[in-house]
Amino acid sequence: MFEWTKGSAYTAICTLYANNITLNNNAAYYLDEVRWCQIGIDSKSLLVAIKPVTKEEIDLKLVNLNHIHKISHGKGYLRISNKAVIDDISKLLKKPLNGEKFTVNYDEVNKMLIVDLNKQL
């Protein structure tokens, strides 16, 4: 009898590198139409929120411009480059980050991605 292995074709994954956050295509889907985001860190729950920010929100100054991160879109992924954010996450996890992968869920209510640092792949 075959025992089927777990696949990742439809899993939303965040990879944390020393200088950036990379989201695979499944996670990037939720940020496909935006070029900016906000990143929040919940140090007690070990969660990272990535919230899309529209150009309209920026133009109307509905968000603090000091909290905006640029999103770079690639073919099948997106990247948020910010060494300071990675350093904060690294300190929180008490280890350097070099390609660690974590699960990502979409919070429908708050319209943001949640990276669970408790669930490393």
Residue frames relative to the residue before (quaternion, step in Angstrom):
aa qw qx qy qz dx dy dz
M 1.0000 0.0000 0.0000 0.0000 0.00 0.00 0.00
F 0.3915 -0.7236 0.5239 0.2205 3.57 -0.93 0.94
E 0.1751 -0.7253 0.6529 0.1307 3.50 -1.19 0.67
W 0.3234 -0.7915 0.4897 0.1708 3.56 -0.42 1.24
T 0.3922 -0.7258 0.5220 0.2166 3.54 -0.96 0.93
K 0.5553 -0.6055 0.4587 0.3385 3.52 -1.19 0.58
G 0.2264 -0.7822 0.5703 0.1075 3.56 -0.92 0.95
S 0.3117 -0.7536 0.5464 0.1906 3.54 -1.26 0.25
A 0.3019 0.7940 -0.4853 0.2070 3.59 1.24 0.30
Y 0.7969 0.2398 -0.1255 0.5401 3.59 1.06 -0.67
T 0.4779 0.6660 -0.4375 0.3697 3.58 1.24 0.32
A 0.3353 -0.7114 0.5825 0.2052 3.56 -0.95 0.92
I 0.0156 -0.8259 0.5597 -0.0662 3.57 -0.62 1.19
C 0.1748 -0.7376 0.6456 0.0923 3.51 -1.15 0.83
T 0.1182 -0.7716 0.6220 0.0624 3.56 -0.90 0.95
L 0.1994 -0.7850 0.5798 0.0881 3.55 -0.82 1.05
Y 0.0969 -0.7819 0.6157 0.0113 3.53 -0.70 1.18
A 0.7278 -0.4446 0.3001 0.4272 3.59 -1.28 0.14
N 0.8095 0.2536 -0.1156 0.5168 3.62 1.11 -0.62
N 0.8287 0.1623 -0.0655 0.5317 3.59 1.15 -0.23
I 0.3731 -0.6441 0.6149 0.2604 3.47 -1.46 0.18
T 0.0599 -0.7934 0.6055 0.0183 3.57 -0.81 0.99
L 0.1603 -0.7779 0.6037 0.0683 3.54 -0.92 1.00
N 0.4290 -0.6917 0.5105 0.2775 3.56 -0.91 0.88
N 0.7576 -0.4141 0.2627 0.4308 3.56 -1.31 0.22
N 0.6551 0.5263 -0.3196 0.4378 3.60 0.96 -0.81
A 0.6879 0.4340 -0.2735 0.5134 3.59 1.03 -0.72
A 0.6418 0.5523 -0.3167 0.4275 3.59 1.02 -0.83
Y 0.4901 0.6866 -0.4091 0.3477 3.57 1.21 -0.53
Y 0.7016 0.4891 -0.2665 0.4443 3.59 0.95 -0.90
L 0.7352 0.3558 -0.2093 0.5376 3.59 1.25 -0.34
D 0.2973 0.8224 -0.4498 0.1813 3.55 1.32 0.22
E 0.7606 0.4063 -0.2027 0.4640 3.59 0.96 -0.82
V 0.6977 0.4552 -0.2778 0.4783 3.62 1.20 -0.05
R 0.3309 -0.7500 0.5463 0.1722 3.54 -1.27 0.48
W 0.7512 0.2851 -0.1727 0.5698 3.58 1.31 -0.13
C 0.0372 -0.7897 0.6118 0.0251 3.54 -1.25 0.42
Q 0.3319 -0.6611 0.6174 0.2674 3.50 -1.42 0.07
I 0.1768 -0.7681 0.6061 0.1067 3.57 -1.13 0.64
G 0.0529 -0.7917 0.6086 0.0003 3.53 -0.86 1.03
I 0.1912 -0.7771 0.5923 0.0933 3.57 -1.08 0.74
D 0.1573 -0.7462 0.6421 0.0782 3.55 -0.90 1.04
S 0.2419 -0.8289 0.4896 0.1212 3.57 -0.07 1.31
K 0.6252 0.5383 -0.3521 0.4421 3.63 1.12 -0.48
S 0.7674 0.3447 -0.1807 0.5094 3.58 0.91 -0.91
L 0.3389 -0.7521 0.4824 0.2945 3.58 1.31 -0.22
L 0.4368 0.6544 -0.4822 0.3853 3.53 0.79 1.15
V 0.1572 -0.7475 0.6370 0.1039 3.54 -1.20 0.67
A 0.1831 -0.7805 0.5913 0.0881 3.56 -0.83 1.02
I 0.0978 -0.7520 0.6499 0.0507 3.54 -1.05 0.86
K 0.0517 -0.8291 0.5553 -0.0393 3.53 -0.33 1.32
P 0.4067 -0.7175 0.5042 0.2559 3.60 -0.71 1.00
V 0.1324 -0.7608 0.6319 0.0655 3.54 -1.16 0.72
T 0.3116 -0.7692 0.5311 0.1706 3.57 -0.73 1.05
K 0.6408 -0.5064 0.4091 0.4069 3.54 -1.30 0.32
E 0.6164 0.5528 -0.3397 0.4462 3.58 1.04 -0.75
E 0.6477 0.5119 -0.3168 0.4670 3.61 0.96 -0.82
I 0.6459 0.4998 -0.3114 0.4858 3.57 1.06 -0.75
D 0.6735 0.5074 -0.2980 0.4474 3.60 0.85 -0.99
L 0.7220 0.4170 -0.2358 0.4992 3.58 1.03 -0.79
K 0.3743 -0.7588 0.4481 0.2887 3.57 1.39 0.03
L 0.2585 0.7785 -0.5173 0.2439 3.55 0.97 0.97
V 0.7319 0.2815 -0.1878 0.5915 3.56 1.32 -0.23
N 0.5434 -0.5938 0.4793 0.3499 3.54 -1.21 0.56
L 0.4203 -0.7414 0.4668 0.2365 3.59 -0.57 1.14
N 0.5985 0.5604 -0.3600 0.4450 3.61 1.20 -0.36
H 0.6932 0.4583 -0.2647 0.4893 3.59 1.27 -0.25
I 0.5209 0.6508 -0.3991 0.3819 3.59 1.27 0.24
H 0.1156 -0.7685 0.6278 0.0443 3.56 -1.06 0.90
K 0.4146 -0.7054 0.5202 0.2446 3.56 -1.00 0.85
I 0.2574 -0.7452 0.6002 0.1349 3.53 -1.08 0.85
S 0.1625 -0.7543 0.6292 0.0932 3.57 -0.95 0.92
H 0.2210 -0.7903 0.5630 0.0984 3.56 -0.73 1.10
G 0.0782 -0.7700 0.6324 0.0332 3.54 -0.97 0.92
K 0.6424 -0.4953 0.3885 0.4371 3.55 -1.25 -0.04
G 0.8477 0.0770 -0.0929 0.5165 3.57 -0.40 1.24
Y 0.7769 0.1924 -0.1450 0.5817 3.62 1.20 0.22
L 0.1286 -0.7407 0.6344 0.1800 3.53 -1.35 -0.05
R 0.2124 -0.7899 0.5710 0.0700 3.51 -1.18 0.65
I 0.1211 -0.7367 0.6616 0.0699 3.51 -1.16 0.79
S 0.1411 -0.8146 0.5605 0.0483 3.57 -0.41 1.24
N 0.3282 0.7089 -0.5723 0.2494 3.55 -0.66 1.15
K 0.3085 -0.7936 0.5021 0.1514 3.54 -0.19 1.32
A 0.6226 0.5550 -0.3478 0.4282 3.62 0.99 -0.75
V 0.6483 0.5008 -0.3184 0.4771 3.60 0.97 -0.80
I 0.6512 0.5075 -0.3114 0.4706 3.57 0.93 -0.89
D 0.6357 0.5237 -0.3300 0.4613 3.60 0.98 -0.80
D 0.6385 0.5205 -0.3242 0.4652 3.60 1.01 -0.79
I 0.6688 0.4825 -0.2973 0.4812 3.58 0.94 -0.87
S 0.6258 0.5468 -0.3240 0.4522 3.57 1.02 -0.83
K 0.6525 0.4989 -0.3043 0.4824 3.59 0.97 -0.86
L 0.6394 0.5382 -0.3160 0.4490 3.56 0.99 -0.85
L 0.7335 0.3990 -0.2149 0.5066 3.58 1.00 -0.88
K 0.3332 -0.7792 0.4625 0.2605 3.56 1.34 -0.21
K 0.6964 0.3601 -0.3046 0.5409 3.55 0.97 0.95
P 0.5376 -0.6034 0.4653 0.3612 3.57 -1.17 0.51
L 0.3218 -0.7454 0.5540 0.1842 3.56 -1.14 0.65
N 0.1460 0.7812 -0.5926 0.1316 3.53 -0.81 1.02
G 0.8386 -0.1594 0.0508 0.5184 3.54 0.45 1.21
E 0.3537 0.7288 -0.5136 0.2829 3.60 1.15 0.44
K 0.2443 -0.7853 0.5599 0.1010 3.56 -0.98 0.92
F 0.0625 -0.7906 0.6090 -0.0147 3.52 -1.05 0.92
T 0.5268 -0.6215 0.4734 0.3348 3.55 -1.20 0.52
V 0.1960 -0.7594 0.6139 0.0897 3.51 -1.23 0.64
N 0.0713 -0.7698 0.6330 0.0415 3.55 -1.07 0.81
Y 0.3641 -0.7105 0.5546 0.2346 3.55 -1.18 0.58
D 0.2656 -0.7487 0.5925 0.1334 3.55 -0.81 1.08
E 0.3235 -0.7882 0.4991 0.1579 3.57 -0.24 1.33
V 0.6517 0.5406 -0.3195 0.4253 3.57 0.96 -0.87
N 0.7930 0.3014 -0.1369 0.5114 3.58 0.81 -1.03
K 0.3539 -0.7781 0.4551 0.2493 3.59 1.34 0.00
M 0.5992 0.5262 -0.3953 0.4558 3.56 0.73 1.11
L 0.4919 -0.6299 0.5146 0.3107 3.52 -1.30 0.43
I 0.1608 -0.7702 0.6114 0.0846 3.54 -1.07 0.80
V 0.1768 -0.7581 0.6231 0.0765 3.56 -0.73 1.15
D 0.2153 -0.7858 0.5710 0.1010 3.56 -0.67 1.11
L 0.2614 -0.8015 0.5240 0.1210 3.56 -0.32 1.27
N 0.5557 0.5815 -0.3841 0.4534 3.57 1.33 -0.05
K 0.7455 0.3899 -0.1895 0.5062 3.58 1.20 -0.50
Q 0.0219 0.8049 -0.5889 0.0695 3.54 0.36 1.25
L 0.3765 -0.7300 0.5276 0.2169 3.57 -0.98 0.83
